[in-house]
Amino acid sequence: MRFIVYIFIVFAFVNYAYAAIQPNAAVQKISLAVDHAPPYSQINQNGEVSGAIVDIFQEMKKQLPFKLELVGCPFSRCVRMLEQGEVNAMGGLILTAKRQQRIQFVTPPYMVLSSSFVFYARQDSQLQIKNYDDLYGKKIAVMRGAAHFKRFDDDKKLIKVPVLAESTAIELLLKDRADLVIAVEDTADHAMSVLNQPANKLLKMQYRFNDTIYGYLALSKQFSTTLLAQQIEVLMKTMATNGQLNQIIAPYKLPPLNEQALRF
């Protein structure tokens, strides 16, 4: 298997080298969709886009000939644009069978969190969620288009209130328009500290779903068939195996890729 992967990497870089020396070869543009999910990706008040996936692509630009267009958008719109081929790439996506039918995931993942899906309520709500069944009858704010854990995502009996951003979900909760918010524990706690959100007004429920959560770079189906996309996939694997990817994500307090992640 490793020999086959090695041959694939050599073949891809030979193709890249051949394309790069063509005098009339146009420099391609990659459009990268980025949603506001601080601290791992964010859009400031001036519309400037930044984050771990942006840093990864900026590093890739040093080795591959492409221009980078950053497209800021709400999460659900970013995913929809990717599925429709209106943008080429997006980061931080959880792999699901449904998504695999519509977009191409690049391995290995660049985000690996041994965390939990947790539920937040208002501090003064008196709610107690001790097991999954306690979720029934509660209005749960969820980010539109997001993937959580299978039982939750597939459960049609739950009352889910879709929103465009995690910050909006928290606002609904504080305004008593939702009873609960679901989030990844590590990212939610970190985001609230970075954004100075009112964590003291929220109460973490006892029930949680423990999982290892992987965040991937994903490409549109249309873009994934191009030579440049194949070079991106090879370079992502190379950056992961030589430790470069870990160096890029370290400032975001993301844990380094483990052996299991590198086997993907």
N, C-alpha and C positions, 0 to 999 in steps of 0.2 A: 504493500500500500504506500509506504513512504517513497519507494522508488517511482511509483506512478505519479505521486504528487510532485516529486522532484522534476520528472520529465515535463509535467504540465507547466511548472514554473519556468523552466528553461525555454520551453516553446513560446510561452506568452511574452517573455522578455525579448526573445529573438524577433517576434512580430513587432513588439514595441520599438525596438531599435531600428528595424527596417522602415517602419512608418515615420520615425523621427527624422531620418536622413533624407526623406523625400523633400525636394526643394519647394514644391507647390502644396505640400500638405498643410491644410488649414488647422489652426489650433481650435479644438472643440471647446464648447462651453458646457459645464455641468451646473445645473440648477439644483441647489440644496434647500429643501424645505426645513425650517427650524421653528418649532413652537416655543411658547414661553413657559418653560418648566425649570426655573432656577433651582439650584445653581448650575445644573448640567447643560441647559440651553436657555437663552433668554433674549428678550427684545426690550431695549430701553425706551425711554420716552421719545427719543429722537429717531426711533425706528432702526437703530443699529443692532445687528444680530451677532451673538457670540455664544461660546459654549464649547464643550469637549469635542463634539462632532465637527464643529467649525475648525478647531485647532488640528484635528486629524486630517481634514482635507487641505488645510494650509500646508501641512507637512508633506502631503502627497503631491502638492503642486511643485515642490522642489524636485520631484523625481519623474513626474509625468507632465506632458504638455497639454494643459487645459486651463481655461479661464473659469473662475468660480463665481456663480451668481447666487447670492443668499436671498432666500424668499421667506420672510417672516409671516406666519399664519397661525390661527388657532389650531389646536391639535387635530380636531376632526377634519378641518379643511385641508390641513397638510396631508393627512392620510388619503383623503379623497383625491386630491390632486396627484398624489403618487400613483394611486390605483388607475387613474385615467391617463397617466403619462404626461400630465401638464408640468410636472417637475421630474427630475431624474433620480433624486436620492433623498433620504430622510434617515435620521438616527434615533436611537433610543426606543426601538419598537420591540415588543414582546412577540415572539414567534408563535403563531397559532396555525392550525390546519386551514382555516378559512382564509387567513391572510396569505398563506403560501400559494393559494390558487390565484391571487391577484397581483402579488409583488414577489420580487426575488430577494431572499435574505442572504447576506454576506457573512460567511463564517471565518474566524470565530467571532463570538460577541465581544464587544469592547466594554460593556458594563456587566458586572457580575455582583449581585447583592444577595447574601444569605439573610433575607429579611422576612417580613411578614406583611400580609395585607391586614390592615387594622381599620377600625371604625372609630370615628371621633363624634362625640356629642357635645352639646353646650354644657359648660360646667354646672349650670343651674337647672338642667333638664330632668334630673332624677332618673334618667334612663339606666337600665342595666341590661347589657347584652352579654350573656354568659355562654350562649351556644348559638349555633346557626339558626335554629328555629326562632330565636328571639328577634330576628331581623324582619319577620313577617309582620305586615301592618305598619311598618315604619317607612317614612319617605327618605330614601337614600340618594344623596347627590352623587352622581358619577360623571366623569369626564366623557363627553360624547366620543364614541369610536374607540375608547380605551379597552385594553384586555386586562382581566384580573385573574381569577382562578375559575376553572371550568364550571363548577357547580353554581357559582354566583352568576357567571355570564350567561349560562343556559337557563337559569331559573326565571320563568315567565310570571311566577306568582309574586315576586318581589316588586315593591313600588320604587322604581328607579326614576330619578329626576335628572335628565341629561343637561350638562352645562358645557361651556366651551373651554373653561380653564379651571384648574384646581383652586385658584384664588377666588373664582366666582362661586365655587362649591362652598367654600368657607364663609363667604358673605351670605349665601342663602341660609346656612346653618345659624349664623349669628343673628340673622333677621327673623328667625323662627319660621322660615319657609321650607326647611328640610329638617329632619330629625337626626340624620347621620350623614357623614361623609366617609367614603372608602378611599384609602390611599396606601401606598407602599410606605411602611413605617420609617425606614432610613431616609428616603428622599423627602418625605413630608416633614419630618422633624428638622432636617437640615434646611429645607426651603423656608420654613417658618422662622428659623433663627437668622437666616440671611436677609429675609425681607422684613424682619421685625413684626411679623404677624402676631396677633394676640393669642399665643399658645396658652397663656394663663386663663383664657376664657373657654378653652376646650378641654374635654375630658376623654381620655383614651379608654375605650371599652375593653372588657376582659377578654371577649372572644377575639380570636385572630386565626388567620390561616397561614401557617408557616410554609415557606417555599424558598427555593433558590431561584432568583429572578434574573433572567438574562436580557440585556438590551442590545439589539443588533442594529447595524447599518442595513438599510434595505434599498433596493433599486427598483425602478419601474420595469415592468416586463419588456417594454419597448427598448429602453436603454440597455437592459441587461444582455441583449444579444450583440452589442457592439464590441469592437476590439478594446476600446477605452474602458468599458465596464469590466471586461475580463482582466485587464491590467490592474484595475482598482481592486478586484477580488484577490489577485495574486499578491499585490502590495500589502493589503490588509493582513494576509496570512504572514507575510515576511515581517511586518512591523510587530506582529504579536509574538512571533517566535524569537525575535532578536531583542525583545524587551523595550523597543521604542514606544510601543503603544502604552505600556505601563507608565512610562515617563510622561507622556502627554496627558493622561487622565489623572495623574497623581495630584496636581493642584486642586482638583475638584473633590478631593477626599474620597475618591472611588477606590475600592480595594483592587489590588493587582489581579490580573487574570491567573486563575489557578490551573493546575494540570488538567482537570476535567474540562474546563472551558477550551483549552488549547486542542483537545481531541476532537472538537466539533468539525 
